[in-house]
Amino acid sequence: MAESFTGDRRTATAGVPGGPLIVTDDEALLDDLLRLCAAAGAQPEVAFAAPPRAGSWETAPLVLVGAARDERGTWAARIRRLRGAGRRGGVLLVGRDLDDPDVWRQAVDIGADHVIFLPDAENWLVDRIADAAEGIGAPALTVGVIGGRGGAGASTLACALAVTAARSGRRTMLVDADPLGGGLDVLLGAERAGGLRWPDLAESRGRVNSGALEEALPRAHALSVLSWDRGDAVVIPPQAMRSVMGAARRRGGVVVVDLPRRVDEAVTEALAQIDVGLLVVPAELRAVAAAGRVASRIGMVLKDVRVVARGPFGSGYLGDEAIAGLIGLPLAGELPPEPGLPAALDCGDAPGADGRGPLARFCSAFLAEALPGTGTGGSNGSGGGSVAA
C-alpha cells in the first residue's frame, strides 16, 4: 500500500482530491516537490516506497514522476512498472540534470507530457500544480468596458453585463479597475457588504488562488465584485493587477472589468488579459473625438475593441454606424435612451437587474453572441439595444 503524506511528510493520509500524485524515491527531490505543492496550495499524494495505490495513477489531476537516478537500481524497476500503467495525460517527469540522456528515454517510456528540471522550472511547475488543484477549465470570457469620454455610461454598462451574466447562472466577477470612479459596489448597492477591496490586495504578488479570491470578495446579485473602499485612492501595482486578473480568469465564467480612460502600467496589465473591449461613445462629435484618442491608446494592447454607440440618435445626432466609422472600429451595437434608468440607479437598483429595457437587452444579446453555446446574436426590437456581428 502506498504511503500518502501531507505537505509536511509526517502524516499518512489518503490522497486529497485535486492534489497531484508524486512518484519518487529521491528524498531530496520529494522535499522540493512538497515545498512547491505547498506554495501552490495543493496537498499531494506521495508514492515513495511502494507503487501508487489503486486508481491513483488514473485519477490524479497531475502526476509528478522523479527521474531514475540509477538504471541498475530498484528505481529502474519502478519506472518499468510505470511503463505498464495506462497512458494518460498530465504526466511530468522531473529531473535535475539537463545533460542526462536517460531522462529523455524515461519520459518516452512512461508517456510524459513534459520533462522539467529543477530548480529552473520551479515557477512553471507551481503554476501547473495550482491549476490541477483548482480544477482549471476554460478561462473566463473577459470583457473590458471603457468610456469614450467622462460620463459616457461605461460603469453602468459594466455592471449590467455582470448582472446579466450572473442572472443566466454563470460564475461572474466584476472588477473595478478605476480608483476614481466612485466604486462599483455602490452602483450595485453592495457598499456595506463584507469582503476584500482593492486596498487589501494591493500587495499581491505571484499566483493568487482563484477560489480563495472569489470567496473573499463581496457578493451582490449572485456575482463577486472587486471594488474600492471609501478611503484614499490606493495605487495598484502592475504585479497585483496581473495576479488578481489571472486568478479571476482562471475561475471561468465571465469577468467584466470597468476600465479608466487613462492607461498606466496596471491598466496595461488588465488590458493584456481582456478578450474584448467595449468602448462606450455618446452620439456627440466631441465624444467621438475623445473616444478616438482612447481607442488609439488601448488598441496598442487590446486588439479586439468594439464601439457601443449611446443615444439619443436621430436628427442632429450622429448615427451608430457613423460613430464607429469615424473612430475606425467595428460596431458592437447601440444603446438608445432608457427612460427611468437614472432614477432607478439613484434608488439603488442595479443596472440590468430586471432584465428589461434597452440596456438589459443589449447585454443579453452581446453575451449570447460572445459565449459559446448560448446562441448567436440578439434581437433588434423596438427601442432595444442591438449587437452588430
C-alpha positions as CSV (number, residue, x, y, z in Angstrom):
1,M,0.0,0.0,0.0
2,A,1.3,3.4,-0.9
3,E,2.3,5.8,1.9
4,S,0.4,9.1,1.3
5,F,1.9,12.1,3.0
6,T,0.6,15.6,3.7
7,G,2.8,18.5,2.9
8,D,5.0,18.1,6.0
9,R,5.5,14.3,5.3
10,R,4.6,13.4,8.8
11,T,1.1,12.1,8.5
12,A,0.0,9.1,6.4
13,T,-3.4,10.0,4.8
14,A,-5.4,9.2,1.8
15,G,-4.8,11.4,-1.2
16,V,-6.7,14.6,-1.3
17,P,-8.8,15.1,-4.4
18,G,-7.4,17.8,-6.6
19,G,-3.8,17.3,-5.4
20,P,-1.1,15.8,-7.6
21,L,0.4,12.3,-7.3
22,I,4.2,12.3,-6.6
23,V,6.1,9.2,-7.5
24,T,9.8,9.2,-6.5
25,D,12.3,7.5,-4.3
26,D,14.6,10.6,-4.1
27,E,14.1,12.2,-0.7
28,A,15.7,15.5,-1.7
29,L,13.5,15.7,-4.8
30,L,10.5,14.8,-2.7
31,D,11.2,17.6,-0.3
32,D,11.4,20.1,-3.2
33,L,8.2,18.8,-4.8
34,L,6.3,19.0,-1.4
35,R,7.6,22.6,-1.0
36,L,6.3,23.5,-4.4
37,C,2.9,21.9,-3.7
38,A,2.6,23.9,-0.5
39,A,3.4,27.1,-2.5
40,A,0.6,26.1,-4.9
41,G,-1.9,25.4,-2.1
42,A,-2.1,21.7,-3.1
43,Q,-1.9,18.7,-0.9
44,P,-0.4,15.8,-2.8
45,E,-0.5,12.0,-2.5
46,V,3.0,10.5,-2.4
47,A,4.1,7.1,-3.5
48,F,7.6,7.0,-2.0
49,A,8.5,3.4,-1.2
50,A,5.7,1.4,-3.0
51,P,3.6,1.6,-6.1
52,P,0.8,4.1,-6.1
53,R,-2.5,2.9,-4.5
54,A,-5.1,1.5,-6.8
55,G,-6.6,4.2,-9.0
56,S,-4.2,7.0,-8.1
57,W,-2.4,6.9,-11.4
58,E,-5.6,7.1,-13.4
59,T,-7.5,9.7,-11.3
60,A,-4.8,12.2,-10.1
61,P,-5.2,15.5,-11.9
62,L,-1.4,15.7,-12.3
63,V,1.4,13.1,-11.9
64,L,4.9,14.1,-11.0
65,V,7.5,11.3,-11.6
66,G,11.0,11.7,-10.3
67,A,13.6,10.7,-12.9
68,A,15.5,7.5,-12.1
69,R,18.9,8.1,-10.6
70,D,20.4,4.7,-11.3
71,E,19.1,2.4,-14.1
72,R,20.6,-0.6,-12.3
73,G,18.8,0.0,-9.0
74,T,15.3,-0.6,-7.7
75,W,14.0,2.7,-9.1
76,A,14.6,1.4,-12.6
77,A,12.2,-1.4,-11.8
78,R,9.7,1.2,-10.6
79,I,10.0,3.0,-13.9
80,R,9.5,-0.3,-15.8
81,R,6.3,-0.9,-13.8
82,L,5.0,2.6,-14.6
83,R,5.6,1.8,-18.3
84,G,2.9,-0.8,-17.9
85,A,0.4,1.7,-16.5
86,G,-2.2,3.1,-18.8
87,R,-1.1,6.0,-20.9
88,R,-2.7,9.3,-19.7
89,G,-2.1,13.0,-20.0
90,G,-0.8,15.2,-17.3
91,V,2.4,13.2,-16.5
92,L,5.5,15.3,-15.9
93,L,9.0,13.7,-15.5
94,V,11.0,15.8,-13.0
95,G,14.8,15.7,-13.1
96,R,17.8,17.8,-12.1
97,D,20.4,17.1,-14.8
98,L,19.6,18.5,-18.2
99,D,22.6,16.6,-19.8
100,D,21.4,13.2,-18.6
101,P,20.3,11.3,-21.7
102,D,18.4,8.7,-19.7
103,V,15.9,11.3,-18.6
104,W,14.5,11.7,-22.1
105,R,14.3,7.9,-22.6
106,Q,12.4,7.5,-19.3
107,A,10.0,10.3,-20.4
108,V,9.2,8.3,-23.6
109,D,8.8,5.1,-21.6
110,I,6.2,6.5,-19.2
111,G,4.4,8.8,-21.8
112,A,5.3,12.0,-20.1
113,D,3.9,15.2,-21.5
114,H,6.9,17.3,-20.4
115,V,10.3,16.9,-18.9
116,I,11.2,19.6,-16.4
117,F,14.3,20.3,-14.5
118,L,14.6,21.9,-11.1
119,P,15.3,24.5,-9.9
120,D,14.9,26.3,-13.3
121,A,11.3,25.2,-13.8
122,E,10.0,25.8,-10.3
123,N,7.7,28.8,-11.1
124,W,6.2,27.0,-14.1
125,L,5.7,23.8,-12.0
126,V,4.0,25.8,-9.2
127,D,1.5,27.2,-11.7
128,R,0.8,23.7,-13.2
129,I,0.2,22.2,-9.7
130,A,-2.1,25.1,-8.7
131,D,-4.0,24.7,-12.0
132,A,-4.5,21.0,-11.2
133,A,-5.6,21.7,-7.6
134,E,-8.1,24.4,-8.7
135,G,-9.5,22.2,-11.4
136,I,-8.8,24.6,-14.2
137,G,-11.1,24.6,-17.2
138,A,-11.7,27.1,-19.9
139,P,-10.7,30.6,-18.8
140,A,-13.4,33.2,-18.3
141,L,-14.7,35.4,-21.1
142,T,-13.2,38.7,-20.0
143,V,-14.8,41.9,-21.2
144,G,-13.4,45.3,-20.6
145,V,-15.7,48.4,-20.7
146,I,-14.3,51.9,-21.1
147,G,-15.9,55.3,-21.7
148,G,-15.0,57.3,-24.8
149,R,-15.4,60.3,-22.5
150,G,-16.2,61.0,-18.9
151,G,-19.9,60.2,-18.1
152,A,-20.3,58.0,-21.1
153,G,-22.0,55.3,-19.0
154,A,-19.2,52.7,-19.1
155,S,-19.6,51.8,-15.4
156,T,-23.4,51.3,-15.8
157,L,-22.8,49.0,-18.8
158,A,-20.1,47.1,-17.0
159,C,-22.4,46.4,-14.1
160,A,-25.3,45.5,-16.3
161,L,-23.1,43.0,-18.2
162,A,-22.0,41.4,-15.0
163,V,-25.6,41.3,-13.6
164,T,-26.9,39.8,-16.8
165,A,-24.2,37.1,-16.9
166,A,-24.9,36.1,-13.3
167,R,-28.6,36.0,-13.9
168,S,-28.0,33.4,-16.6
169,G,-26.3,31.2,-14.0
170,R,-22.7,31.8,-15.0
171,R,-20.0,32.3,-12.5
172,T,-19.3,36.1,-12.7
173,M,-16.8,38.5,-11.3
174,L,-17.0,42.3,-11.7
175,V,-13.6,44.1,-11.4
176,D,-13.5,47.8,-10.8
177,A,-10.2,49.0,-12.2
178,D,-10.9,52.7,-11.9
179,P,-9.9,54.0,-8.4
180,L,-11.5,57.4,-9.2
181,G,-14.8,56.0,-10.4
182,G,-16.7,56.1,-7.0
183,G,-16.9,52.3,-6.6
184,L,-18.9,49.7,-8.5
185,D,-20.1,48.2,-5.2
186,V,-22.1,51.4,-4.7
187,L,-23.7,51.1,-8.1
188,L,-24.7,47.5,-7.1
189,G,-25.9,48.6,-3.7
190,A,-23.2,46.5,-2.0
191,E,-21.1,49.2,-0.4
192,R,-21.9,47.7,3.1
193,A,-21.2,44.1,2.1
194,G,-18.3,42.5,3.8
195,G,-15.3,41.3,1.9
196,L,-12.0,42.3,0.5
197,R,-11.5,45.5,-1.6
198,W,-8.6,46.6,-3.8
199,P,-6.5,48.1,-0.9
200,D,-6.5,44.6,0.7
201,L,-5.0,43.1,-2.4
202,A,-2.5,45.9,-3.4
203,E,0.4,43.9,-2.1
204,S,-0.5,40.7,-4.1
205,R,2.4,39.0,-5.9
206,G,2.8,35.8,-7.8
207,R,-0.2,33.5,-8.0
208,V,-3.5,34.3,-6.2
209,N,-5.7,31.3,-5.6
210,S,-8.8,31.8,-7.7
211,G,-11.2,30.0,-5.4
212,A,-10.0,31.9,-2.3
213,L,-10.3,35.2,-4.2
214,E,-13.9,34.5,-5.2
215,E,-14.8,33.5,-1.6
216,A,-13.2,36.6,-0.1
217,L,-14.9,39.2,-2.3
218,P,-18.3,40.9,-1.5
219,R,-21.3,39.3,-3.2
220,A,-24.3,41.1,-4.8
221,H,-26.8,39.9,-7.4
222,A,-25.2,36.5,-7.5
223,L,-21.8,37.8,-8.6
224,S,-18.5,38.7,-6.9
225,V,-17.3,42.3,-7.1
226,L,-13.8,43.7,-6.5
227,S,-14.1,47.4,-5.9
228,W,-12.7,50.1,-3.7
229,D,-13.2,51.2,-0.1
230,R,-14.2,54.7,0.8
231,G,-10.7,55.7,1.9
232,D,-8.0,57.5,-0.1
233,A,-7.2,56.1,-3.5
234,V,-4.6,53.4,-3.5
235,V,-2.2,52.8,-6.3
236,I,-2.4,49.3,-7.6
237,P,1.0,48.0,-8.7
238,P,1.0,46.2,-12.0
239,Q,2.1,42.9,-10.4
240,A,-1.0,43.0,-8.2
241,M,-3.3,43.6,-11.2
242,R,-1.6,40.8,-13.1
243,S,-2.1,38.4,-10.2
244,V,-5.7,39.3,-9.4
245,M,-6.8,39.3,-13.0
246,G,-5.1,36.0,-13.6
247,A,-7.0,34.5,-10.7
248,A,-10.3,35.9,-11.8
249,R,-9.9,34.5,-15.3
250,R,-8.8,31.0,-14.2
251,R,-12.1,30.6,-12.3
252,G,-14.0,30.5,-15.6
253,G,-17.4,32.0,-16.4
254,V,-17.5,35.8,-17.1
255,V,-15.2,38.6,-15.9
256,V,-16.2,42.2,-16.5
257,V,-13.7,44.9,-16.0
258,D,-14.6,48.6,-15.7
259,L,-11.6,50.4,-17.1
260,P,-10.4,54.0,-16.5
261,R,-9.7,56.2,-19.5
262,R,-6.1,56.7,-18.6
263,V,-3.6,53.9,-19.4
264,D,-0.9,53.3,-16.8
265,E,1.1,50.1,-16.1
266,A,-1.6,48.5,-14.0
267,V,-4.3,49.2,-16.7
268,T,-1.9,47.8,-19.3
269,E,-1.8,44.5,-17.3
270,A,-5.6,44.4,-17.2
271,L,-5.9,45.1,-20.9
272,A,-3.4,42.2,-21.6
273,Q,-5.9,39.7,-20.1
274,I,-9.1,41.0,-21.7
275,D,-10.7,39.2,-24.6
276,V,-12.9,42.0,-26.0
277,G,-13.2,45.7,-25.2
278,L,-16.4,47.7,-25.4
279,L,-15.8,51.5,-26.0
280,V,-19.0,53.4,-24.9
281,V,-19.4,56.5,-27.1
282,P,-22.2,59.0,-26.8
283,A,-23.6,60.3,-30.1
284,E,-21.8,63.6,-29.9
285,L,-19.0,64.9,-32.1
286,R,-16.7,65.9,-29.2
287,A,-17.3,62.5,-27.6
288,V,-16.3,60.8,-30.8
289,A,-13.1,62.9,-30.9
290,A,-12.2,61.9,-27.4
291,A,-13.1,58.3,-28.0
292,G,-10.7,58.2,-30.9
293,R,-7.8,59.1,-28.6
294,V,-8.9,56.5,-26.0
295,A,-9.2,53.8,-28.7
296,S,-5.7,54.6,-30.1
297,R,-4.2,54.1,-26.6
298,I,-6.0,50.9,-25.5
299,G,-5.6,49.5,-29.1
300,M,-1.9,49.2,-28.5
301,V,-2.5,46.4,-26.1
302,L,-6.1,45.2,-26.7
303,K,-6.7,44.3,-30.4
304,D,-10.4,43.5,-30.2
305,V,-12.1,46.8,-29.4
306,R,-15.7,47.5,-30.4
307,V,-17.9,50.6,-30.2
308,V,-21.1,50.8,-28.3
309,A,-22.9,53.9,-29.5
310,R,-25.1,55.5,-26.9
311,G,-28.1,57.6,-28.0
312,P,-30.2,59.6,-28.4
313,F,-30.0,59.2,-32.1
314,G,-31.9,61.0,-34.8
315,S,-32.0,64.4,-36.4
316,G,-28.9,66.4,-35.3
317,Y,-27.1,63.4,-33.8
318,L,-24.6,61.0,-35.2
319,G,-25.8,57.5,-36.1
320,D,-24.3,54.4,-34.6
321,E,-22.5,53.3,-37.8
322,A,-21.2,56.8,-38.4
323,I,-19.7,56.9,-34.9
324,A,-18.0,53.5,-35.4
325,G,-16.8,54.6,-38.8
326,L,-15.3,57.9,-37.5
327,I,-13.4,56.0,-34.8
328,G,-12.4,53.2,-37.1
329,L,-13.6,50.3,-35.0
330,P,-16.3,47.7,-35.5
331,L,-19.8,48.4,-34.1
332,A,-20.9,46.2,-31.2
333,G,-24.3,47.7,-31.0
334,E,-26.3,50.7,-29.8
335,L,-27.9,51.8,-26.6
336,P,-30.9,54.0,-27.1
337,P,-32.0,56.2,-24.2
338,E,-33.7,54.3,-21.4
339,P,-36.4,56.3,-19.6
340,G,-36.3,55.8,-15.9
341,L,-32.8,54.4,-15.7
342,P,-31.2,57.4,-13.9
343,A,-33.9,57.4,-11.3
344,A,-33.7,53.6,-10.8
345,L,-29.9,53.9,-10.2
346,D,-30.4,56.7,-7.7
347,C,-32.8,54.4,-5.8
348,G,-30.1,51.7,-5.6
349,D,-31.4,49.4,-8.3
350,A,-28.6,47.6,-10.1
351,P,-28.5,48.3,-13.8
352,G,-29.9,45.5,-15.9
353,A,-31.2,43.6,-12.8
354,D,-34.8,43.5,-14.1
355,G,-33.9,42.0,-17.5
356,R,-35.9,44.6,-19.3
357,G,-35.1,47.7,-21.3
358,P,-32.5,48.6,-23.9
359,L,-29.6,48.1,-21.6
360,A,-30.5,44.6,-20.4
361,R,-31.4,43.6,-24.0
362,F,-28.0,44.8,-25.3
363,C,-26.2,42.8,-22.6
364,S,-28.2,39.6,-23.2
365,A,-27.6,39.8,-26.9
366,F,-23.9,40.6,-26.6
367,L,-23.3,37.7,-24.1
368,A,-25.3,35.3,-26.3
369,E,-23.1,36.2,-29.2
370,A,-19.8,36.1,-27.2
371,L,-20.3,33.0,-25.1
372,P,-20.2,29.5,-26.7
373,G,-23.4,27.5,-26.6
374,T,-25.8,30.4,-25.8
375,G,-26.9,31.4,-29.2
376,T,-25.7,33.7,-32.0
377,G,-26.7,37.3,-31.9
378,G,-29.6,39.2,-30.4
379,S,-32.8,40.9,-31.5
380,N,-33.1,44.5,-32.6
381,G,-36.6,45.1,-31.3
382,S,-38.3,48.4,-30.8
383,G,-36.3,50.6,-28.5
384,G,-33.9,47.7,-27.7
385,G,-30.2,47.5,-27.9
386,S,-28.7,45.8,-30.9
387,V,-25.5,43.9,-31.4
388,A,-23.6,44.1,-34.6
389,A,-22.0,40.9,-36.0
